[in-house]
Amino acid sequence: MRHIEPAPPKTNPKAFRAIVEGRRSVRKFTKDPVPDHVLDDCIDLALLAPNSSNLQPWEFVIIKTPELRAQIAEACMGQNAAKTAPILLVQIGRTATWNRNAQRIIEEWHEEAIPKQVDTYYNKLVQYHFTTGPLNILGLAKRVVKSAVGMVRPMPHSHYTQADIKVWAAKSCALACENFMLAARAHDYDTCPMEGFDETRLRQLVPMANDAFVVMVIAMGKRAENGVYYPRQRFDRQLMVREL
Ligand SMILES: Cc1cc2nc3c(=O)[nH]c(=O)nc-3n(C[C@H](O)[C@H](O)[C@H](O)COP(=O)(O)O)c2cc1C
């Protein structure tokens, strides 16, 4: 059956601009707690982020316990944002859940008859794209095939190494992080994304699977008066944007 989804009702671009412009990396938070319904909504919206092949290679670990937060703040190099925030979110990427999630998409498909192309995509193409084999041997073979065939016709993107899969997961995770931070701002709360952390120490504090890696730790709370350290600085648009 063809799925028809009408465009959503007209929204307010000015309100969106205010949210995007109002988001700053906040390094000092007040002691005000973040209500559960706000946090839940931000997580729900993070989970709606676009993600590669809808394979959702992410996990969100919410840290509320003060003792654990203090330890995680230490692992975040004692950064003020981490030390003062009432909520820390450890955002984790997964490089080995693609197969489980591909099967889940098939199992949880919204109608009984799975379209053939969906079935082929998740049962065959995804396997091809993500399998790299021991010591990346299959990845190497794929690279040889792609280089040869790619000379005569376009070849789809594939992953040749586990490092490629990590980059793949991190892209989708980063989009979810941005959804989370914008959602927080929409609720009048603020955030600070952090990659200044000691991953080895974080792994000791937050149980995670072997294939998991920490994409960001996000501090969240109410912005303290002196929470933003500097005015926003962005480079000239002409340096960064090209039109062809
Ligand atoms: C992936 C990533 C990692 C970051 N890591 C840190 C960090 O460890 N500590 C910190 O204070 N800010 C961190 N930031 C925030 C940036 O410094 C900040 O986004 C940048 O200076 C622009 O400022 P703005 O977010 O207020 O626009 C990080 C941002 C991103 C996207």
The ligand as a Gaussian input file, in Angstrom:
#p B3LYP/6-31G(d) Opt

LIG

0 1
 C       31.174000      17.766000      19.291000
 C       31.296000      18.949000      20.204000
 C       32.125000      18.882000      21.303000
 C       32.219000      19.949000      22.192000
 N       32.973000      19.807000      23.316000
 C       32.967000      20.795000      24.227000
 C       33.603000      20.611000      25.481000
 O       34.172000      19.565000      25.780000
 N       33.548000      21.628000      26.366000
 C       32.892000      22.796000      26.122000
 O       32.886000      23.682000      26.983000
 N       32.274000      22.992000      24.932000
 C       32.277000      22.020000      24.002000
 N       31.599000      22.176000      22.833000
 C       30.887000      23.419000      22.575000
 C       31.595000      24.278000      21.558000
 O       32.757000      24.832000      22.115000
 C       30.616000      25.355000      21.082000
 O       29.542000      24.716000      20.419000
 C       31.249000      26.361000      20.148000
 O       32.250000      27.093000      20.793000
 C       30.212000      27.345000      19.577000
 O       29.509000      27.996000      20.621000
 P       27.924000      27.904000      20.775000
 O       27.574000      26.451000      20.947000
 O       27.580000      28.724000      21.995000
 O       27.322000      28.449000      19.511000
 C       31.497000      21.131000      21.939000
 C       30.667000      21.195000      20.830000
 C       30.550000      20.126000      19.978000
 C       29.595000      20.194000      18.824000

